[in-house]
Amino acid sequence: MNCPPALDALLTRYSVGPKHLVEPGPNDEELALMVQAALRAPDHAELVPYRFKLVRGAAKPGMAALFADAARAAGKGEEGAALDAERALKPPLTVAVIARIDLGHPQVPAHEQWAAVGGAISNFLTAAHLLGFGGKMLSGAKVRNPAIAAAFCEPGETLLGAGHAGAQTCGSSSQT
Ligand SMILES: Cc1cc2nc3c(=O)[nH]c(=O)nc-3n(C[C@H](O)[C@H](O)[C@H](O)COP(=O)(O)O)c2cc1C
C-alpha cells in the first residue's frame, strides 16, 4: 500500500528541543494555521478546555527574568539562573499551554477535557512540523512554580507546559 504524503509527513514528526531551534519562528500566518490545526482536535461538546499564550520577540526577556527568579528560588544559584534565562530566550516561539478544565461539567468529565488538550497540543506541533518547523512540548518543575503559573494562568487554570517552535538547526530525526 502506498503511504499518502500527508501520513508520510506525519510519521516523520519528532520532537526538536529548544537548543536546536533558531530564528525564524512561525510568522503570524503560519501561527494561525497551527492554531486552526489545534482547534481541529477531537473535543467533546466543543469546550475548548485550553488556551495558548504566545511568547516571542519583546516578550521573551520578561519570561527569562521569571525563569531566572524560579531557578534562584529552587536554589540553583546565579549560574543556574543564567542557564534557565538563556533557555527562555533561545526558542523563537514559546507557547504556554493553559488548561481550563470544567470540573463540574454535566456531560464531559475532566479526563475527556484533558484528552482534548492533548489532542490540541499534538495537532499544533504536527502543523508546525508540516510547515517545516521543529518543536517540542516541555513542562518540568517550572510549570509548578507559583510565580510562573500566576504569570500565565487565571484562577482555576493549570499551566500544563510550553510548546517551543522554530527553524531547526539539524535534520528531521529526534533532537532533544
Ligand atoms: C504535556 C507534555 C509535557 C512534556 N514535558 C516534558 C518534559 O518536561 N521533559 C521532556 O523531556 N519531555 C517532555 N514531554 C515529552 C516530549 O515533548 C516528547 O514528546 C518526548 O521527548 C518524545 O519525543 P518525540 O515527540 O520525538 O517522540 C512532554 C510532553 C507533553 C505532551
Ligand as a Chemical Component Dictionary entry (heavy atoms), coordinates in Angstrom:
data_LIG
# 
_chem_comp.id                   LIG 
_chem_comp.type                 NON-POLYMER 
_chem_comp.pdbx_formal_charge   0 
_chem_comp.three_letter_code    LIG 
# 
loop_
_chem_comp_atom.comp_id 
_chem_comp_atom.atom_id 
_chem_comp_atom.alt_atom_id 
_chem_comp_atom.type_symbol 
_chem_comp_atom.charge 
_chem_comp_atom.model_Cartn_x 
_chem_comp_atom.model_Cartn_y 
_chem_comp_atom.model_Cartn_z 
_chem_comp_atom.pdbx_ordinal 
LIG C1  C1  C 0 2.304  17.976 28.279 1  
LIG C2  C2  C 0 3.663  17.419 27.959 2  
LIG C3  C3  C 0 4.748  17.754 28.749 3  
LIG C4  C4  C 0 6.017  17.231 28.483 4  
LIG N1  N1  N 0 7.071  17.594 29.279 5  
LIG C5  C5  C 0 8.305  17.101 29.019 6  
LIG C6  C6  C 0 9.425  17.499 29.805 7  
LIG O1  O1  O 0 9.314  18.305 30.727 8  
LIG N2  N2  N 0 10.638 16.958 29.515 9  
LIG C7  C7  C 0 10.791 16.067 28.477 10 
LIG O2  O2  O 0 11.915 15.621 28.241 11 
LIG N3  N3  N 0 9.754  15.686 27.705 12 
LIG C8  C8  C 0 8.522  16.186 27.941 13 
LIG N4  N4  N 0 7.452  15.822 27.155 14 
LIG C9  C9  C 0 7.684  14.850 26.070 15 
LIG C10 C10 C 0 8.326  15.486 24.845 16 
LIG O3  O3  O 0 7.571  16.609 24.405 17 
LIG C11 C11 C 0 8.419  14.471 23.658 18 
LIG O4  O4  O 0 7.153  14.056 23.270 19 
LIG C12 C12 C 0 9.268  13.265 24.020 20 
LIG O5  O5  O 0 10.594 13.690 24.276 21 
LIG C13 C13 C 0 9.265  12.198 22.916 22 
LIG O6  O6  O 0 9.828  12.706 21.750 23 
LIG P1  P1  P 0 9.103  12.540 20.339 24 
LIG O7  O7  O 0 7.951  13.532 20.354 25 
LIG O8  O8  O 0 10.164 12.845 19.335 26 
LIG O9  O9  O 0 8.615  11.129 20.235 27 
LIG C14 C14 C 0 6.185  16.336 27.378 28 
LIG C15 C15 C 0 5.091  16.020 26.570 29 
LIG C16 C16 C 0 3.842  16.549 26.844 30 
LIG C17 C17 C 0 2.680  16.188 25.956 31 
# 
loop_
_chem_comp_bond.comp_id 
_chem_comp_bond.atom_id_1 
_chem_comp_bond.atom_id_2 
_chem_comp_bond.value_order 
_chem_comp_bond.pdbx_ordinal 
LIG C1  C2  SING 1  
LIG C2  C3  SING 2  
LIG C2  C16 DOUB 3  
LIG C3  C4  DOUB 4  
LIG C4  N1  SING 5  
LIG C4  C14 SING 6  
LIG N1  C5  DOUB 7  
LIG C5  C6  SING 8  
LIG C5  C8  SING 9  
LIG C6  O1  DOUB 10 
LIG C6  N2  SING 11 
LIG N2  C7  SING 12 
LIG C7  O2  DOUB 13 
LIG C7  N3  SING 14 
LIG N3  C8  DOUB 15 
LIG C8  N4  SING 16 
LIG N4  C9  SING 17 
LIG N4  C14 SING 18 
LIG C9  C10 SING 19 
LIG C10 O3  SING 20 
LIG C10 C11 SING 21 
LIG C11 O4  SING 22 
LIG C11 C12 SING 23 
LIG C12 O5  SING 24 
LIG C12 C13 SING 25 
LIG C13 O6  SING 26 
LIG O6  P1  SING 27 
LIG P1  O7  DOUB 28 
LIG P1  O8  SING 29 
LIG P1  O9  SING 30 
LIG C14 C15 DOUB 31 
LIG C15 C16 SING 32 
LIG C16 C17 SING 33 
# 
